Amino acid sequence: MTTHTTHHHGNRVEDLRLITGNGKYASDWNAPGQLYGAFVRSDRAHATIAALNTAPALAHPGVKLVLTGEDAVREGYTKCPNALNFPGRNGMKARVLDRPALAHGKVRFVGEAIALVVATSAAAATDAAELVEIDYRELPPLVNADDALAPGAPQLDEAVPGNLIFECDVGDEQAVAAAIKGAAHVTKLRIESTRVTPSPMEPRACLVRYSAESDEYFFNVCSQGTTTLGKMISACTKIPENKLVFEVRDVGGAFGQRTPSYPEYLALMMASKATGKPVKWISTRVEGFLSDNHGRNNIINGQLALDRDGKFIAMRLDWINDMGAYLAPGAMGHIRNATTCMPGVYHIPALYATYRVPLTNTTPVGAYRGAGRPDIAYAVERLVDLAATELSLNATELRRRNFIPPAAFPYKTATGSTYENADLPGLLDQALKLADWQGFAARRAKSAAAGKLRGMGISTVIEPTGAGNARADQIELHLDASGAITVYTVAKTQGHGHETTMAMIVSDALGIPMKDVKVVQCPPRTKLEGNHTGGSRTMVGAGSACYLAAQKLIEEGKALAALELKLEPSQIHYAHGEFRSNESTRTVKLADLAKSKPLTLIAEGKFGSTYPNGCHISEVEVDMETGMPQIVSYCAVDDCGVVINHAIVEGQLHGGVVQGAGQVFGEHIIYDRETGQPLTASFMDYTMPRASLLRELRGEEHPTTSKVSPLGVKGMGESGCTASIPSLVSAVLDALRPFGISKLDMPLTPAKLWHAMQPVKQASRR
């Protein structure tokens, strides 16, 4: 297989800094004279604020300021951008509610920030926050999407009739209806992709310092890239982007949750301006559960129509996308990405989908690792598996029969996207071999002898990388007289190893040692354009621009070396840090180009989406007595295009698979239906996946080279999450097949599996 580098093995460049405790995360930043913020949060899911008394808090020792929703409204910090800005059904526009930086007049979910207390210490701010007196008038809450859209449901806001924020559809409704009517078989399934919280290692934190002299705001904040964050804060506050200065070093995980601006950041801006001091806030873990954007939470009703030969002829999916009490910026991913990859890896001539977004009294839902990609893969793969069961067909053969054939790429789907390339039959063959598909019956018998049910599950998925909203992805290269190269980028790693991968791309293209290349991410006040890191985007975008910048340096270097050697640029060739010519015995070193002054250049490119794909096969044992599930085998074959660093690709795969497994086997945010109270707001109640969940993972690469990117790379960050969810659910259902169970929703907890088996167990005892 092709790879771009062979000379770099071992640890990532950033590892030593991070594992020796020398990282610098958002909460590690401090500024002279800083004050500390603590938020007062709603303990009701839906209520009007009849009265708010901040006087007792203001009287508390050390308190300098208390801000409320009145301040936010006066400042005009009430409208935040969202991307549900495309037309819906019959030209419908999304019914977007204002979201003041601090709740004003009404609270819409438990955890919504109502006031910000600012004091000389974090302890004083936290103590004083408890003294703010709030008189609520309770209103009936709706926390389930089905309840919110039910006829006669209480209306949560007069601006949102029927609690319907947005409704849209894609595809050909009539063609699908006709195909379903004439089909030999129609498989129907209702599934839920459950609500989860991203729970990155590092809780959210933000330090804001306002400078009256320059009228600028300085931020240290958890971020996935400062270009997107700056644009969002500017859109919320109307403060020009060039007055927002960000300095970010290390980020401890993000998973999409760190992309947007949050109301807390705007409140901290107001506080810093009002006090003339820097103001710092660090979220507690419980605050994170309540106020960080949640993920997933889709209900999907699906129908898959097949002809007599087991060929797919049409599919219809009806979605309810619960996006919570307010529209978060990344919420549209559940619609956009689900539409882009609606047929999955299959040739399905007729497609139709509807999407309805309800208003609920829950934490807003944003992008979470995959942002809609895992949900569509889960829906399609579950339908395919159920069709195979209903028709007594082999699940792999049904897939093979319906794959988009290699010769059909680039393949235009019935919902209008174009997949660039993939080798699905080859991917499947490699995965079946890696997983020893043929030997499964013997492994199942061995498990049965030990009192365990064993099941095997397969998923074959494809997904788009985020094409990004920036005009272009830019990289700046800086060469100094020592021959050292600094690479400037506005993409931001959150654990992805960009400092290693980008340095590898540049050192490889220039043929110089990696130690001579340093990567600087999101430099403050940068004028560079580019996308934030999200949607498996960065190697396709910023990575490709790194390669183009190195090529540009070589071309410019040839011209400069030609002047030095008194030759034509066409007579110069370059290798391993040196320019030479057959016409001269002299050489010009790369470092010589920067002798008189450092050399700086910018390269850019605009790259569309690539389509990484993969086939994951898992085996799960379920204990018949306890219902306890255990992953006993996990095999993944992925096509992420040309691989730059195998260890990093493997790390992305492991992380993604475990995140998918976390959702399958336990992670679930649950609200009480009557009161709207969250019942899972700490790790006492919410499952955090542990190392024992996935003891071993075997992964292989099956690369097809991308034509979108000059490096031939495709994204890798989300594939593990996208493919693992359907594969693992399918393995559990396969294990439970003897009990006649073909439908169960996540999370597949021991209790749920135990209860599902009981009716059959009791019948057999009679």
Sequence and secondary structure as in RCSB ss.txt:
>XXXX:A:sequence
MTTHTTHHHGNRVEDLRLITGNGKYASDWNAPGQLYGAFVRSDRAHATIAALNTAPALAHPGVKLVLTGEDAVRE
GYTKCPNALNFPGRNGMKARVLDRPALAHGKVRFVGEAIALVVATSAAAATDAAELVEIDYRELPPLVNADDALA
PGAPQLDEAVPGNLIFECDVGDEQAVAAAIKGAAHVTKLRIESTRVTPSPMEPRACLVRYSAESDEYFFNVCSQG
TTTLGKMISACTKIPENKLVFEVRDVGGAFGQRTPSYPEYLALMMASKATGKPVKWISTRVEGFLSDNHGRNNII
NGQLALDRDGKFIAMRLDWINDMGAYLAPGAMGHIRNATTCMPGVYHIPALYATYRVPLTNTTPVGAYRGAGRPD
IAYAVERLVDLAATELSLNATELRRRNFIPPAAFPYKTATGSTYENADLPGLLDQALKLADWQGFAARRAKSAAA
GKLRGMGISTVIEPTGAGNARADQIELHLDASGAITVYTVAKTQGHGHETTMAMIVSDALGIPMKDVKVVQCPPR
TKLEGNHTGGSRTMVGAGSACYLAAQKLIEEGKALAALELKLEPSQIHYAHGEFRSNESTRTVKLADLAKSKPLT
LIAEGKFGSTYPNGCHISEVEVDMETGMPQIVSYCAVDDCGVVINHAIVEGQLHGGVVQGAGQVFGEHIIYDRET
GQPLTASFMDYTMPRASLLRELRGEEHPTTSKVSPLGVKGMGESGCTASIPSLVSAVLDALRPFGISKLDMPLTP
AKLWHAMQPVKQASRR
>XXXX:A:secstr
  BS SS  SS TTHHHHHTT    GGG   TT EEEEEEE SSSSEEEEEEE HHHHTSTTEEEEEEHHHHHHH
TTT    S  S  GGG         SS  SEE STT EEEEEEESSHHHHHHHHTT EEEEEE     SHHHHHS
TT   S TTSGGGEEEEEEEE HHHHHHHHHH SEEEEEEEEEEEE    SS  EEEEEEETTTTEEEEEE  S 
HHHHHHHHHHHH   GGGEEE        TTTTSS  HHHHHHHHHHHHHTS EEEE  HHHHHHHS BEEEEEE
EEEEEE TTS EEEEEEEEEE   SS  GGGGHHHHHHHHTTTTTB  SEEEEEEEEE  SS  B   TTTTHHH
HHHHHHHHHHHHHHHTT  HHHHHHHHB  GGG SEE TTS EE    HHHHHHHHHHHTTGGGHHHHHHHHHHT
TEEEEEEEEEEE      SSS EEEEEEE TTS EEEEES   SSS HHHHHHHHHHHHHT  GGGEEEEES TT
       S SS TIIIIIHHHHHHHHHHHHHHHHHHHHHHTS GGG EEETTEEEETTEEEEEEGGGGGSSS EE
EEEEE       EEEEEEEEEEETTT  EEEEEEEEEEE BSBS HHHHHHHHHHHHHHHHHHHHT    B TTT
  BS  STTTS    GGG    EEEE     SSSTT B   TTHHHHHHHHHHHHHHHHHTGGGT     S   H
HHHHHHHHHHHHHHH 
